[in-house]
């Protein structure tokens, strides 16, 4: 039987959607808290450096209302006895593509980047898939929130803060635009064995990117000046999105690793009078003077990475957070590896930093309160204190350690989260496989 071109196209389209639908999880989001919840006898790691042993924590209306050695149970309250287990703030994953990419090889599930290099108007939450299987495996490791970041280009777009237990992208949305992300061009010249371009061509390309970037900011600045005096003739979505950067309301996240690139990025941010957050920061400690002078925080993404340069020591990446801590530079730890599924290893990246110089509470703060401060939500998230949202996890051991991390309970805004996921389902299935097979 002959098939028309239209029929073939339709079948191909339906087939392309199958991997996306097949990767959607079936866990229901938690229901809004209906009754008071009292958690008793927990070792509470507050996220701001303190550990309160054998404390009680009271949650009402999704908020932490009391934190004391002993709290009488309110009438009708649900009581959980932690029996000495550890209680932590839910972890915050920075610089991720969660919900934007499911399977690398399936184009229909890949929405991490827009066409072109200047896309400040792109926003992460618009493409966020709340039903992603990766969300469930990620939160089972204690991560309740993620900064979702568009990728590639020079101005990649605006990141969004999402909670990982929502019905859809709007239900999961915490902040629609945290700030815009700039991928700083690298001055590093690769040898011809590693690049298809000659050194001269690479230098020319580098200068072209810098010129393109400066042109974009000049155009945005002119638009911003016209916008402030109501003289904008037609709305340009690209430059409209940058007004919050130019007026200082949102930070500019600049991605750079080489010390020379970081120094140039800082000079650019000061020249343009924008608030900068450094992302990557492999050699951030080498420009500590500038970072401290301009109070620039660092999202460090290399805690489990390889040395940035061939002649660096084997542990140079592992010790990055400890060096930033000793220098007094504000920082948070992220786990970014040009992928999405491995974001779940964030707590172990923090644990690696403990093995190379941080204290456990410093490492915990780097993935909780410090992350919340960089995102501007530290008044609500990142630590366990009265008046903050009841987003926490309970675990029998150290969540920064592979051997003691299993999470028994997670709450987001007081709602209990289903920690089941595809990985545990497969584990439970094959654990029952008969030995004869």
C-alpha positions in Angstrom: 0.0 0.0 0.0 1.4 3.4 -1.0 1.6 6.1 1.7 1.4 9.8 1.0 4.1 12.1 2.0 1.7 13.8 4.5 1.0 10.4 6.1 4.7 9.5 6.4 5.5 12.9 7.9 2.7 12.4 10.5 4.0 9.0 11.5 7.5 10.3 11.8 6.3 13.1 14.0 4.4 10.7 16.3 7.4 8.5 16.6 9.6 11.4 17.5 7.3 12.1 20.4 7.4 8.6 21.9 10.7 8.9 23.8 9.6 12.1 25.4 6.2 10.8 26.6 7.8 7.5 27.6 10.3 9.4 29.8 7.5 11.2 31.8 7.3 10.1 35.4 4.0 9.1 37.2 4.6 10.5 40.7 2.0 12.9 41.9 3.1 16.2 43.4 2.6 16.6 47.1 -0.6 18.1 48.4 -0.7 21.4 50.3 -0.1 21.1 54.0 -3.5 20.8 55.8 -2.4 20.2 59.4 0.5 21.2 61.7 3.6 19.0 61.5 6.0 18.5 64.4 9.3 16.7 63.7 10.8 15.6 67.0 14.4 14.6 68.1 16.3 15.5 64.9 19.9 16.6 64.5 19.2 19.8 62.6 21.8 21.1 60.2 20.5 24.6 59.8 22.5 25.4 56.6 24.0 28.5 58.0 26.8 26.7 59.9 25.0 25.5 63.0 24.1 22.0 64.1 21.2 21.7 66.7 21.2 18.2 68.2 18.0 16.6 69.5 15.9 19.5 68.5 12.2 19.7 67.5 10.9 21.6 64.4 7.3 22.8 64.0 5.8 23.5 60.5 2.5 25.3 60.0 1.1 26.5 56.7 4.2 25.4 54.8 6.4 27.6 57.0 8.8 26.8 59.9 7.3 28.4 63.0 9.4 27.1 65.8 12.8 25.4 66.4 13.4 24.4 70.0 14.8 21.5 72.1 11.2 20.5 73.0 8.0 21.7 71.4 4.6 20.6 72.7 2.5 19.0 69.8 -0.3 21.4 68.8 -3.8 19.9 68.8 -4.4 17.7 65.8 -0.8 18.0 64.6 1.0 15.2 62.8 4.1 14.0 64.6 7.2 12.5 63.0 9.9 11.1 65.4 13.2 11.6 63.6 14.9 9.3 66.2 18.2 11.2 65.9 18.3 11.3 62.1 19.8 14.3 60.4 17.6 17.1 59.0 18.9 19.4 56.3 17.6 22.2 54.1 16.7 20.9 50.6 19.7 21.4 48.4 19.7 23.9 45.5 21.2 22.9 42.2 22.7 25.9 40.3 23.6 26.1 36.6 21.5 23.0 35.4 19.6 22.0 32.3 17.0 20.0 34.3 13.7 19.8 32.5 15.2 21.2 29.3 16.9 18.0 28.1 15.9 14.4 28.6 17.8 12.2 26.2 20.8 13.7 24.4 20.3 11.6 21.2 16.6 12.5 20.9 16.1 15.9 19.4 12.5 16.2 20.4 13.6 16.1 24.1 16.3 18.7 23.7 15.3 22.3 24.3 18.4 23.7 26.0 19.4 26.3 23.4 17.9 28.8 20.9 19.2 29.4 17.4 21.7 32.3 17.3 24.2 33.8 19.7 22.3 36.8 21.2 19.2 35.6 22.9 18.8 37.5 26.2 15.0 37.2 25.9 15.0 33.4 26.1 13.7 32.2 29.5 14.4 28.8 31.1 11.0 28.0 32.7 9.1 28.3 29.4 10.6 25.0 28.1 10.8 23.3 31.5 9.3 19.8 31.6 7.9 19.2 35.1 7.3 15.5 34.2 10.9 14.7 33.5 12.2 11.4 34.9 15.4 13.3 35.8 13.5 15.5 38.3 12.5 12.5 40.4 16.0 10.9 40.5 17.5 14.3 41.3 15.2 15.0 44.2 15.8 11.5 45.6 19.3 12.8 46.4 18.0 15.7 48.4 17.8 18.4 45.7 14.5 20.2 45.8 15.2 23.3 43.7 17.1 23.9 40.5 18.3 26.9 38.5 17.4 26.1 34.9 19.8 27.7 32.5 19.6 28.1 28.7 22.9 27.1 27.0 25.2 28.1 24.2 25.7 31.3 22.3 27.1 34.5 23.8 24.0 35.7 25.6 22.2 32.4 26.2 19.1 33.8 27.9 17.6 34.1 31.4 17.7 31.3 34.0 14.7 30.4 36.1 14.5 28.9 39.6 12.2 25.9 39.7 11.1 23.5 42.5 11.2 19.9 41.4 7.7 18.8 42.5 5.2 20.6 40.4 2.3 19.7 38.1 3.7 21.8 35.2 6.2 24.5 34.5 4.0 27.2 36.0 3.3 25.2 39.1 7.0 24.5 39.6 8.0 28.1 39.0 9.7 30.0 41.8 11.4 32.9 40.0 10.8 33.4 36.2 14.1 35.3 35.5 16.9 35.1 38.0 19.4 36.8 35.6 20.9 36.6 32.1 23.8 34.2 31.2 26.8 35.4 29.2 29.3 32.8 27.8 32.6 34.7 27.9 34.7 34.1 24.7 38.0 32.4 25.7 41.3 33.9 24.9 42.9 30.5 25.1 44.4 29.4 21.8 44.1 25.6 21.1 46.9 23.9 19.1 45.9 22.7 15.6 45.8 19.1 16.8 42.8 20.0 18.9 41.2 22.7 16.7 40.2 22.9 13.1 41.1 26.6 13.1 44.6 28.0 12.9 45.8 30.2 15.8 45.3 33.3 13.6 41.7 32.3 12.8 41.0 31.6 16.5 42.3 35.1 17.5 40.1 36.7 14.8 37.1 34.7 15.9 37.8 35.8 19.5 37.8 39.5 18.5 34.6 39.0 16.5 32.8 37.6 19.5 34.0 40.5 21.7 32.8 43.0 19.2 29.5 41.2 18.8 29.0 41.3 22.6 29.9 44.9 22.9 27.5 45.8 20.1 24.7 43.9 21.8 25.3 45.8 25.1 25.5 49.2 23.3 22.2 48.5 21.5 20.6 47.4 24.8 21.9 50.5 26.5 20.4 52.8 23.9 17.1 50.9 24.1 17.2 51.2 28.0 17.8 55.0 27.9 14.8 55.4 25.4 12.7 53.1 27.6 13.3 55.1 30.7 12.0 58.3 29.0 9.1 56.5 27.2 10.6 57.0 23.8 10.7 53.4 22.7 9.0 53.3 19.2 8.6 49.5 19.1 9.3 46.8 21.8 12.4 44.7 21.1 12.1 41.6 23.2 15.9 41.1 23.3 16.8 44.5 24.7 13.6 44.6 26.8 14.9 41.5 28.6 18.2 43.2 29.4 16.7 46.3 31.1 16.7 44.4 34.4 20.4 43.7 34.0 21.3 47.3 33.1 19.3 48.8 36.0 20.9 46.4 38.5 17.7 44.6 39.4 19.2 41.2 38.2 22.7 39.9 38.0 24.6 39.0 34.9 25.9 35.4 35.2 29.2 35.3 33.3 30.6 31.8 32.5 34.4 31.8 32.5 37.2 29.5 33.8 40.6 30.8 32.6 42.0 33.5 34.9 42.6 35.8 31.9 39.0 35.4 30.7 37.7 36.1 34.3 39.8 39.3 34.6 38.4 40.5 31.2 34.9 39.6 32.2 35.2 41.6 35.5 36.5 44.6 33.6 33.6 44.3 31.2 31.1 44.1 34.0 32.5 47.2 35.7 32.6 49.1 32.5 29.0 48.3 31.8 28.0 48.9 35.5 26.3 45.5 35.9 26.2 43.1 38.9 28.3 40.1 38.0 28.1 36.5 39.2 31.0 34.3 38.0 30.0 30.8 36.9 32.6 28.1 36.4 35.6 29.7 38.1 38.2 27.1 37.6 41.0 29.7 38.2 38.9 32.1 40.3 41.4 32.1 43.1 44.0 33.6 40.8 41.8 36.8 40.4 40.8 36.9 44.1 41.7 40.6 44.4 39.3 41.7 41.8 36.5 39.3 43.0 36.8 40.6 46.5 37.1 44.3 45.5 33.9 44.2 43.5 32.1 41.6 45.8 31.6 39.1 43.0 30.3 35.7 44.1 31.4 32.5 42.3 29.3 29.5 41.3 32.1 26.9 41.3 31.4 24.0 39.0 34.6 21.9 39.2 34.5 20.1 42.6 34.7 16.7 40.9 36.4 17.8 37.7 39.8 17.2 36.2 42.6 19.8 36.5 41.8 22.8 34.3 45.4 22.9 32.9 47.8 20.1 32.0 50.5 21.3 34.4 48.1 21.8 37.4 48.2 19.4 40.4 45.8 16.4 40.3 43.7 17.9 43.1 43.5 21.5 41.9 39.9 21.2 40.9 38.8 19.4 44.1 40.4 22.0 46.3 38.8 25.0 44.6 36.0 25.6 47.2 38.5 25.4 50.1 40.7 28.0 48.3 37.8 30.3 47.8 36.7 29.8 51.5 40.2 30.7 52.7 40.3 33.8 50.5 37.0 35.0 51.8 35.3 34.9 48.4 31.6 34.3 48.4 30.8 31.0 46.6 28.4 28.2 46.0 29.1 24.7 44.6 27.3 23.5 41.5 27.6 20.3 39.4 27.6 21.1 35.7 28.9 18.6 33.2 27.2 19.6 29.9 24.5 17.2 30.8 21.5 16.9 33.0 21.2 13.5 34.7 24.4 13.8 36.7 23.1 16.9 38.6 21.9 14.4 41.2 25.5 14.1 42.2 25.6 17.6 43.6 25.7 16.4 47.3 28.7 14.3 46.5 30.5 17.2 44.8 30.1 19.0 48.1 31.3 16.0 49.9 34.4 15.9 47.7 35.1 19.5 48.8 35.0 18.3 52.4 37.7 15.7 51.6 39.9 18.6 50.2 39.6 21.2 52.9 36.0 22.4 53.7 34.2 21.5 56.9 31.0 19.5 56.4 28.9 22.6 57.4 30.8 24.8 55.0 30.1 22.4 52.2 26.4 22.1 53.1 26.1 25.9 53.2 27.7 26.0 49.7 24.7 24.0 48.3 22.0 25.5 50.4 22.2 29.0 51.9 25.0 30.4 49.7 23.1 29.2 46.6 20.0 30.9 47.9 21.9 34.1 48.5 23.2 34.2 44.9 19.7 33.6 43.6 18.2 36.3 45.9 15.9 33.9 47.8 17.8 33.5 51.1 14.9 35.2 52.9 12.8 32.1 52.0 15.1 29.2 51.3 18.5 27.8 52.1 18.4 27.4 55.8 16.2 26.0 58.6 15.0 29.0 60.7 11.6 30.2 61.9 9.9 32.3 59.3 11.4 30.4 56.3 9.7 28.0 54.0 9.5 24.4 55.3 11.7 22.8 52.6 13.8 20.1 54.2 15.1 16.6 54.0 15.6 13.9 56.6 18.3 11.2 56.2 19.7 8.6 58.6 23.3 9.6 57.7 25.5 12.2 56.1 23.9 13.3 52.8 27.3 14.4 51.5 28.6 10.8 51.7 27.7 8.1 49.2 27.4 5.5 52.0 25.1 7.4 54.3 22.9 9.6 52.0 19.6 7.8 51.5 16.8 10.3 51.9 13.8 9.1 53.9 11.6 12.3 53.8 11.5 15.4 51.7 9.3 18.4 52.2 8.9 21.4 49.8 6.9 24.2 51.3 5.6 21.7 53.9 4.3 19.3 51.2 5.6 15.8 51.4 7.4 14.7 48.2 7.2 11.3 46.7 10.8 10.0 46.5 10.0 7.1 44.3 11.7 7.1 40.9 12.5 5.0 37.9 15.8 3.9 39.3 14.3 2.6 42.5 11.5 0.9 40.6 14.1 -0.9 38.4 16.1 -1.8 41.5 13.1 -3.3 43.3 12.1 -5.1 40.2 15.4 -6.9 39.5 16.0 -7.5 43.2 13.2 -10.1 42.9 14.6 -11.8 39.8 14.9 -15.6 40.5 18.4 -16.9 40.9 17.9 -19.5 38.2 17.9 -16.8 35.4 
